[in-house]
């Protein structure tokens, strides 16, 4: 019996080996957001296209949040 798995090699343009990129988060002025550390807030400013930083008012404080926005979600 022949072992075919040893003879196979992945093709460089195979869609099954393509890296999966997480969808980019977009925030606009006025969005309600929640942050894991600061809690609920509202976006009051966006620097660049949101790829530089987002200024968020959390009520008691304002924070400048920079990417990656892994701890911040829109409501």
Secondary structure, DSSP 8 states (H G I E B T S, - for coil): ---HHHH----TT-GGGS----------TT-EEEETTTEEEEEEEEETTTTSEEEEE-SS-EEEE-S--TTEEE-
